[in-house]
Amino acid sequence: MLKEYFKDNLNSFQSKTEIQKLTFYPMMFQAARVMRITGILNETYINRHNGIDSEKIASKLNLPHYGVKVLLEVSLTIGLVFLKEEGKYCITKMGYLLLNDKATIVNLNFSHDICYKAMYHLEESIKKKKPIGLKEIGLDKYSTIYPGLSELPEPIKTSWFEFDHYYSDIAFPEALKIVFIDKPLHILDIGGNTGKWSMACCRYDKNVRMTIIDLPGQLDSAKENIEANNLQNRIFGKAGDVLSNNLKLPADFDTIWMSQFLDCFSEEQIVKILTNICNEMSVNTNVFILELFWDRQKDLAAAYCLHGISLYFSAVANGNSKMYHSKDFYKLIEQAGLKVVSDTDHVGEFHTLLKCKKVF
Ligand SMILES: C[S@@+](CC[C@H](N)C(=O)[O-])C[C@H]1O[C@@H](n2cnc3c(N)ncnc32)[C@H](O)[C@@H]1O
């Protein structure tokens, strides 16, 4: 656990600064985003050696000088730009990250396109334990975001999938090495989403067969990707809801894979899903769980992002899940009749890979 969480870190002066920053976070967030998408921030990068004034940027980008000046002045205080001399703006390291860093861009688009308007409903979502913010992305006919993933309008859809994939993609190469130590022949990829993991497994090992279990809409999208990659003879699909009482798992699997999946469910639901799986396991079955635990992160930036994602679960995704503390998660695994036999942190950068067995 990060040591910062065990103390009141800030002195009085820092506390006053930080709390005032917080009171304007939503506006500063939008200012930073607009700096990026209008090209103003890019101008401060192109002209980083001598700096550039607001008039030049306004005329080059054909934007009202008033707006450019407001955003540049505000960006001084956010920390996106600094002054080379009075009136001449130059990009900072933070500004450079906003312009070019993949994680920053993916997080920013996710926050803006999926979460920003929905967060207006956080209070009601928390009180009702329902994702009231779903209506802001057009999915209020569903009780969670998942049945509607394939129907999301653009740019919301692209932002959601780029966000999801950004994190799992980093972890997959290292996870493959661990999962294939026992030479699995048939892996169930539960919550397989677009089929990326299943396709990666087939490329990694020519002998493995995969079955993806996902909700019907998402499974159709996965099938398209699998056919486009000509892997339909090795990757099969089973449409189903893991929360239903009648979902039957295929008979002959030796490995179960769940990546960024169980965090989509409440504690009670996780125990139910794992118990159902446990009932179908033999002594040789391996269950691999790839998760992001906020207490296992190397730095505050990573833990901060995970806590932001918890709020997405509260107000948009389902109203009842979150990013978990690893100790809470261990308890759920044990309640379901499983035990963790190996625990690997920082797979990729942020994930923990748990290998579990049934307790007989
Ligand atoms: C966050 S995505 C994880 C995607 C992928 N495993 C990865 O690591 O990138 C969660 C997936 O679980 C699926 N899912 C959510 N609720 C489900 C349910 N009740 N039954 C089956 N699949 C579900 C979603 O459709 C989605 O594809």
The ligand as an SDF file (V2000), in Angstrom:
LIG
                    3D

 27 29  0  0  0  0  0  0  0  0999 V2000
  -14.2890   -4.2100  -18.9410 C   0  0  0  0  0  0  0  0  0  0  0  0
  -14.6800   -5.3710  -20.1650 S   0  0  0  0  0  0  0  0  0  0  0  0
  -13.2760   -6.4190  -20.0960 C   0  0  0  0  0  0  0  0  0  0  0  0
  -12.7450   -6.7340  -21.4390 C   0  0  0  0  0  0  0  0  0  0  0  0
  -11.5570   -7.6670  -21.5980 C   0  0  0  0  0  0  0  0  0  0  0  0
  -11.6520   -8.8690  -20.8310 N   0  0  0  0  0  0  0  0  0  0  0  0
  -10.2660   -6.9320  -21.3430 C   0  0  0  0  0  0  0  0  0  0  0  0
   -9.4750   -7.3610  -20.5090 O   0  0  0  0  0  0  0  0  0  0  0  0
  -10.0140   -5.9250  -22.0300 O   0  0  0  0  0  0  0  0  0  0  0  0
  -15.9170   -6.3510  -19.4230 C   0  0  0  0  0  0  0  0  0  0  0  0
  -16.5510   -7.3540  -20.3470 C   0  0  0  0  0  0  0  0  0  0  0  0
  -17.4700   -8.1510  -19.5770 O   0  0  0  0  0  0  0  0  0  0  0  0
  -18.6760   -8.3080  -20.2810 C   0  0  0  0  0  0  0  0  0  0  0  0
  -19.7740   -8.4900  -19.3130 N   0  0  0  0  0  0  0  0  0  0  0  0
  -20.2510   -7.5840  -18.4500 C   0  0  0  0  0  0  0  0  0  0  0  0
  -21.2690   -8.0790  -17.7400 N   0  0  0  0  0  0  0  0  0  0  0  0
  -21.4330   -9.3580  -18.1640 C   0  0  0  0  0  0  0  0  0  0  0  0
  -22.3300  -10.3990  -17.8010 C   0  0  0  0  0  0  0  0  0  0  0  0
  -23.2510  -10.1950  -16.8570 N   0  0  0  0  0  0  0  0  0  0  0  0
  -22.2140  -11.5950  -18.4180 N   0  0  0  0  0  0  0  0  0  0  0  0
  -21.2650  -11.7910  -19.3760 C   0  0  0  0  0  0  0  0  0  0  0  0
  -20.3800  -10.8340  -19.7570 N   0  0  0  0  0  0  0  0  0  0  0  0
  -20.4720   -9.6300  -19.1650 C   0  0  0  0  0  0  0  0  0  0  0  0
  -18.8010   -7.0130  -21.0700 C   0  0  0  0  0  0  0  0  0  0  0  0
  -19.6900   -7.1370  -22.1650 O   0  0  0  0  0  0  0  0  0  0  0  0
  -17.3640   -6.7370  -21.4630 C   0  0  0  0  0  0  0  0  0  0  0  0
  -17.0620   -7.3340  -22.6840 O   0  0  0  0  0  0  0  0  0  0  0  0
  1  2  1  0
  2  3  1  0
  2 10  1  0
  3  4  1  0
  4  5  1  0
  5  6  1  0
  5  7  1  0
  7  8  2  0
  7  9  1  0
 10 11  1  0
 11 12  1  0
 11 26  1  0
 12 13  1  0
 13 14  1  0
 13 24  1  0
 14 15  1  0
 14 23  1  0
 15 16  2  0
 16 17  1  0
 17 18  1  0
 17 23  2  0
 18 19  1  0
 18 20  2  0
 20 21  1  0
 21 22  2  0
 22 23  1  0
 24 25  1  0
 24 26  1  0
 26 27  1  0
M  CHG  2   2   1   9  -1
M  END
$$$$
